[in-house]
Amino acid sequence: MSNRVRTIILGAAGRDFHNFNMVYRDDPATEVVAFTGAQIPGISGRRYPASLAGPLYPHGIPIEDEAHFEDLCRKLGANRVVFAYSDVTHEAVMHAASRSLAAGADFVLLGPGSTCLEANVPVVAVTAARTGSGKSPLSRWIARRIAGHGRKVAVVRHPMPYGDLGRQRVQRFASKADISAAECTAEEREEYEAHVAAGSVVFAGVDYAAVLAAAEAEADVIVWDGGNNDFPFFRPDIQVAVLDALRADQAEAYHPGEAVLRMADVIVVSKTNAATHDEVEAAEHAARHLNPSATVVRGALPIHLDDPGAVRGRRVLVVDDGPTITHGGMPYGAGFVAAREAGAREILDPRAHAARAIREVYSAYPHIGAVLPAVGYSEHQIEALRATINASGAEVVVSGTPIDLAALIKVSMPIIRARYEFAEVGHPVLETMVMKAVAAATANHPR
């Protein structure tokens, strides 16, 4: 046992657990001595439970704070560090590598060859170069079209296990009641609610071999809705990557978003309705430079307010999608755009009245503009969100998050939703390409 390679996995409660399950859980030559937590509040201090960790880990595995990484390496005698989270700059990845090497450990990145599961049904994967590019609207669009061809679809979402990990081993959501019963955070609701409202059944969890088995037992086709800018956990029969036309300059700047663009079969240049001609051209050039063999498609994300008249001439507080404007790096999202276009008299800056838990988010992400991020990893954060809205002095709230915010929290003013869905721009080719791949894969996956 003393010859086992002592390994620390740097993660954010998603890719890290999957890499462990796929590569290290049953490996007698490896001892994973800790996971670290990053990006997600409240992840550190927990344990990856023995029920998921397997017989080599009867006491589970601790999840430590990445801030104390070097001390942890030395204290635990780490020989290997595995980097396993997403949407970080290449520079940040190499700083982590330098810290690992300085602490005496090897530095490892695991790729799709080591970590992708093989499905028994066709898999259509939707990924992106950056968080907030429009993966989920595109995933919903694709799921609807596949279903329109008479195929039963399951959406599998990249993991978001922020609660009881053992309980979340395999999750299935077919209704809002399922989402509430699972006590999902606001961040989870942002990803699940819109899919369920569109009629899809969503699967997620921690152990993706078990998640895959559950999904393919119910479906003819799986649509993988990726998280952040990660590559899929299931080997895709067609991989679609989204490149935000407003952030084309970041196509080669983030991990693993550059890899995702390079491995894609189709690259969708999104938000062309909000970008300039030059920005769209730059995005298409970046896509073709990184992946000359990919088909490049244009897509729009038109935004619609439920009640524009309720916003016009009013003092408005905007709540926007959490991940998009936190580690996604955007100063604002769809809610801000919708409020401005609807003629809001004033868009209020929520920072002046932000509750402490919200001020901490602004401090961690100083690029955020005059919008309130829809954070809710805990009841404490949800209460802080409610308190900040009520203290803002707004006459109306515009919500650009996919959550039904009015159902989640009660505030003293009306909440008007800003909704956005994917629309293909130009000659339509994407549906044909997806269905051709599904048909070919179906022939290779006899049930």
Salt bridges, closest charged atoms under 4 A:
GLU31 OE1 - ARG6 NH1 3.18
GLU70 OE2 - ARG99 NE 2.69
ASP87 OD1 - ARG130 NE 2.55
GLU91 OE2 - HIS95 NE2 3.54
GLU118 OE2 - ARG235 NE 2.53
GLU183 OE1 - ARG167 NH1 3.50
GLU191 OE1 - ARG157 NH1 3.29
GLU193 OE2 - ARG189 NH1 3.14
ASP207 OD2 - ARG25 NH1 3.51
ASP207 OD2 - ARG169 NE 3.66
GLU218 OE2 - ARG172 NE 2.73
ASP225 OD1 - ARG157 NH1 3.59
ASP225 OD2 - HIS195 NE2 2.77
ASP230 OD2 - ARG15 NE 3.03
ASP230 OD2 - HIS158 NE2 2.96
ASP237 OD1 - HIS445 NE2 3.84
ASP244 OD2 - ARG247 NE 2.96
ASP244 OD2 - LYS271 NZ 2.86
GLU252 OE2 - HIS289 NE2 3.92
GLU258 OE1 - HIS90 NE2 2.88
GLU258 OE2 - ARG262 NE 2.90
GLU281 OE2 - HIS277 NE2 3.99
GLU281 OE2 - ARG298 NH2 3.32
GLU284 OE1 - ARG288 NH1 3.82
GLU284 OE2 - ARG298 NE 2.58
ASP306 OD1 - ARG419 NE 2.83
GLU346 OE1 - ARG315 NH1 2.86
ASP349 OD2 - ARG351 NH2 2.85
GLU360 OE2 - ARG356 NE 3.65
GLU383 OE1 - ARG386 NH1 2.07
GLU395 OE1 - ARG345 NH2 3.70
ASP404 OD2 - LYS176 NZ 3.26
GLU421 OE2 - ARG140 NH2 3.32
GLU431 OE1 - ARG145 NE 3.72
GLU431 OE2 - HIS149 NE2 2.86
